Amino acid sequence: LLRYGSDVVLLILAYVLAFELRFEWRIPAWNRHFLLATLPFVVGFQYLALWLAGIQRFSWQYTGLKEVTRIFGSLALVSAVLLTLRMTVALAFPQTVLGWSVSFPLSVLFMDSALAFLGISGVRAYVRLFMERRRRDHLEGPQGTLPRPTLLIGAGSAGVQTARELENHPEAGLKPVAFLDDDPQKRGAEVAGLRVLG
């Protein structure tokens, strides 16, 4: 329940903050009315897109590039639809009582998408980092010993996976410090936060 509610709150905050930033914390009366009138529609549309993309099913503790990419794609799709709607109304009914072209600046649309993406992805990234840190604190190596510095052979996908597993399991008593790889193109590069020595 907390996961669902937090996403809704973040989407609401992103939309309101986009208007506040656009008008430098002094939203005109008509724009404020437009903000309140469209808030349920925009937030509902964004949340529906996230839900259809399966974002709610993902565990926050294991949020990765796949989940972040889906969040970005869902919000980008909503932005594209809203942008199309906004431009269509602005062209078809210029200067009408709807005041669409005045009440819904393009900058608000883009800022809302960016803020929503940063908020929803940022919270999940924070939870993942917090959980990993707490897990490391509970899973220490043998008492009185320090983890042994370890060189990993191969800076490919298997090596990266091994490095991450060792970082997530400090009880193994091994600390990856660098990669050894015979690929000259990787020599001196940094892979998964570790230097490739060659």
C-alpha positions as CSV (number, residue, x, y, z in Angstrom):
1,L,0.0,0.0,0.0
2,L,2.9,2.3,0.8
3,R,4.4,1.8,-2.6
4,Y,1.2,2.7,-4.4
5,G,0.5,5.7,-2.3
6,S,4.1,7.1,-2.5
7,D,4.0,7.0,-6.3
8,V,0.7,9.0,-6.4
9,V,2.1,11.5,-3.9
10,L,5.3,11.9,-6.0
11,L,3.4,12.4,-9.2
12,I,1.2,15.1,-7.5
13,L,4.2,16.9,-6.1
14,A,6.0,16.8,-9.5
15,Y,3.0,18.4,-11.2
16,V,2.5,21.1,-8.6
17,L,6.2,21.8,-8.4
18,A,6.5,22.1,-12.2
19,F,3.9,24.9,-12.1
20,E,5.5,26.6,-9.1
21,L,8.9,26.6,-10.9
22,R,7.5,27.8,-14.1
23,F,5.8,30.8,-12.5
24,E,8.6,31.3,-9.9
25,W,6.3,30.5,-6.9
26,R,3.6,33.0,-8.0
27,I,1.1,31.0,-10.0
28,P,-1.6,33.3,-11.6
29,A,-5.1,32.7,-10.5
30,W,-6.2,31.2,-13.8
31,N,-3.2,28.9,-14.0
32,R,-3.8,27.8,-10.5
33,H,-7.4,26.9,-11.4
34,F,-6.1,25.0,-14.5
35,L,-3.6,23.2,-12.3
36,L,-6.2,22.0,-9.8
37,A,-8.7,21.1,-12.6
38,T,-6.1,19.0,-14.6
39,L,-4.2,17.5,-11.7
40,P,-6.4,14.3,-11.3
41,F,-6.3,13.7,-15.1
42,V,-2.6,14.1,-15.5
43,V,-1.6,12.2,-12.4
44,G,-4.2,9.5,-13.1
45,F,-2.9,9.1,-16.7
46,Q,0.7,8.9,-15.5
47,Y,-0.1,6.4,-12.8
48,L,-2.1,4.3,-15.3
49,A,0.9,4.2,-17.6
50,L,3.2,3.1,-14.8
51,W,0.8,0.4,-13.7
52,L,0.4,-0.9,-17.3
53,A,4.2,-1.1,-17.6
54,G,4.3,-3.3,-14.4
55,I,6.2,-0.8,-12.3
56,Q,4.2,-1.6,-9.2
57,R,5.1,-5.2,-9.4
58,F,8.9,-4.6,-9.2
59,S,10.6,-4.9,-5.9
60,W,12.1,-1.6,-4.8
61,Q,15.0,-3.5,-3.2
62,Y,16.2,-4.8,-6.6
63,T,15.5,-1.7,-8.8
64,G,17.9,-1.6,-11.7
65,L,18.3,-0.3,-15.2
66,K,15.4,-2.3,-16.5
67,E,12.9,-0.8,-14.0
68,V,14.3,2.7,-14.5
69,T,14.0,2.3,-18.3
70,R,10.3,1.3,-17.9
71,I,9.6,4.3,-15.7
72,F,11.2,6.6,-18.2
73,G,9.3,5.0,-21.1
74,S,6.0,5.2,-19.3
75,L,6.3,8.9,-18.4
76,A,7.7,9.7,-21.8
77,L,4.6,8.1,-23.4
78,V,2.3,10.2,-21.3
79,S,4.3,13.4,-22.1
80,A,4.0,12.6,-25.8
81,V,0.2,12.2,-25.6
82,L,-0.2,15.3,-23.5
83,L,2.1,17.3,-25.8
84,T,0.0,16.1,-28.8
85,L,-3.2,17.1,-27.1
86,R,-1.8,20.4,-26.0
87,M,-0.6,21.3,-29.5
88,T,-3.8,20.1,-31.2
89,V,-6.0,22.3,-28.9
90,A,-3.6,25.3,-29.2
91,L,-3.7,25.1,-33.0
92,A,-7.4,24.3,-33.4
93,F,-8.7,26.7,-30.8
94,P,-6.2,29.6,-30.5
95,Q,-6.9,32.1,-27.8
96,T,-10.2,30.4,-26.7
97,V,-11.7,30.6,-23.3
98,L,-10.0,27.3,-22.6
99,G,-6.8,29.2,-22.4
100,W,-5.0,26.0,-23.0
101,S,-1.9,27.5,-24.7
102,V,-1.6,30.0,-21.8
103,S,-2.5,27.8,-18.9
104,F,-0.4,24.8,-19.9
105,P,3.0,26.0,-20.9
106,L,5.3,23.5,-22.6
107,S,7.9,24.1,-19.9
108,V,5.5,22.7,-17.3
109,L,4.9,19.6,-19.3
110,F,8.6,18.9,-19.7
111,M,9.5,19.8,-16.1
112,D,6.6,17.6,-14.8
113,S,8.0,14.6,-16.7
114,A,11.5,15.2,-15.5
115,L,10.5,15.7,-11.9
116,A,8.2,12.7,-11.9
117,F,10.9,10.5,-13.3
118,L,13.5,11.7,-10.8
119,G,11.1,11.3,-7.9
120,I,9.9,7.8,-8.7
121,S,13.3,6.5,-9.8
122,G,15.1,8.3,-7.0
123,V,13.0,6.9,-4.2
124,R,13.5,3.4,-5.5
125,A,17.2,3.9,-5.9
126,Y,17.4,5.3,-2.3
127,V,15.5,2.2,-1.0
128,R,17.8,-0.1,-2.8
129,L,21.0,1.6,-1.5
130,F,19.5,1.7,2.0
131,M,18.6,-2.0,2.0
132,E,22.0,-3.0,0.5
133,R,23.8,-0.9,3.2
134,R,21.8,-2.4,6.0
135,R,22.4,-5.9,4.6
136,R,26.2,-5.3,4.5
137,D,26.1,-4.1,8.1
138,H,24.5,-7.3,9.2
139,L,26.5,-9.6,7.0
140,E,30.1,-8.9,8.0
141,G,33.1,-11.2,7.5
142,P,34.5,-13.4,10.3
143,Q,34.8,-11.4,13.5
144,G,38.2,-9.9,14.0
145,T,39.3,-10.3,10.3
146,L,39.2,-7.9,7.4
147,P,38.0,-8.9,3.9
148,R,40.9,-10.1,1.7
149,P,41.7,-7.9,-1.3
150,T,40.9,-10.0,-4.4
151,L,41.8,-9.7,-8.1
152,L,39.1,-10.9,-10.4
153,I,40.1,-12.5,-13.7
154,G,38.1,-11.4,-16.7
155,A,36.3,-8.0,-16.9
156,G,33.4,-9.4,-18.9
157,S,29.8,-10.0,-17.8
158,A,30.7,-12.9,-15.6
159,G,33.4,-10.9,-13.9
160,V,31.1,-8.0,-13.3
161,Q,28.5,-10.4,-11.9
162,T,31.1,-11.9,-9.6
163,A,32.2,-8.5,-8.4
164,R,28.6,-7.5,-7.5
165,E,27.9,-10.8,-5.8
166,L,31.0,-10.4,-3.6
167,E,30.1,-6.8,-2.8
168,N,26.6,-7.9,-1.8
169,H,28.0,-10.8,0.3
170,P,30.7,-9.5,2.6
171,E,30.4,-12.6,4.7
172,A,32.5,-14.3,2.0
173,G,35.5,-12.4,3.4
174,L,36.6,-11.3,-0.1
175,K,36.8,-7.7,-1.4
176,P,37.2,-7.2,-5.2
177,V,39.8,-4.5,-5.9
178,A,40.5,-4.8,-9.6
179,F,40.1,-6.9,-12.7
180,L,42.8,-8.7,-14.7
181,D,41.9,-9.0,-18.4
182,D,44.0,-9.6,-21.5
183,D,41.8,-7.4,-23.7
184,P,44.0,-4.4,-24.6
185,Q,40.9,-2.2,-25.1
186,K,39.8,-2.7,-21.5
187,R,43.2,-2.0,-20.0
188,G,43.1,1.0,-17.8
189,A,39.3,1.3,-18.0
190,E,36.9,1.1,-15.1
191,V,34.3,-1.7,-15.0
192,A,31.7,-1.9,-12.3
193,G,33.7,0.5,-10.2
194,L,36.9,-1.5,-10.4
195,R,40.0,-0.8,-12.5
196,V,41.1,-3.1,-15.2
197,L,44.9,-3.7,-14.7
198,G,45.4,-5.7,-17.9
